[in-house]
Amino acid sequence: MGIEQKLGDMGVITARLEDAVNWGRTRAMWPMLFGLACCAIEMMSSQAANYDMSRFGMELMRPSPRQADLMIVAGRVSRKMAPVLRRLYDQMPEPKWVVAMGDCASCGGVFNNYAIVQGVDEIVPVDVYIGGCPPRPEALIHGIMTLHEKVKTETFKDYA
């Protein structure tokens, strides 16, 4: 006889604390604007009415790193912009996640030269890579859903 039979119709829900915290984290991720190139237009359109990322708890893109816990790097990162990216990442509160949106952010794209960082993972740790040049808003939403699945499996030991 399990707990479901003992509770009956009392309306009581039991859950692990980690599951409840991770559920809250996935439903209230606040992304930070970091659009550097053409991928930024697709990132902005994913917030518009056709795709509506608000249904995932992302009501608006935050311009401040101190109010965000998800950094979406959309576009190519130049060597001059790399220290700024790292500084903004360091200013974000824990826990924080990074999504590399597009080929340029993931691996440098077609820009194989000294001025472009060949993958944003040289600067900050990346949780989810989204391919495409530029990726469609559906791809960004799929990447965020993939990140949600990753966050749901995290434990408190991961942040210690």
MOZI-V422019 format. One record per run of one state. SS is the DSSP state (helix for helix, strand for strand, loop for the rest). FROM is the first residue (numbers start at 1). TO is the last residue. If there is no record, write none. Layout:
BEGIN
ss:from:to
SS:FROM:TO
SS:FROM:TO
END
This chain:
BEGIN
ss:from:to
loop:1:2
helix:3:7
loop:8:16
helix:17:27
loop:28:30
strand:31:32
loop:33:34
strand:35:35
loop:36:38
helix:39:45
loop:46:52
helix:53:56
loop:57:61
strand:62:62
loop:63:64
helix:65:67
loop:68:69
strand:70:74
loop:75:77
strand:78:78
helix:79:91
loop:92:96
strand:97:101
loop:102:102
helix:103:107
loop:108:115
strand:116:116
loop:117:119
helix:120:122
loop:123:127
strand:128:130
loop:131:136
helix:137:152
loop:153:155
helix:156:159
loop:160:160
END
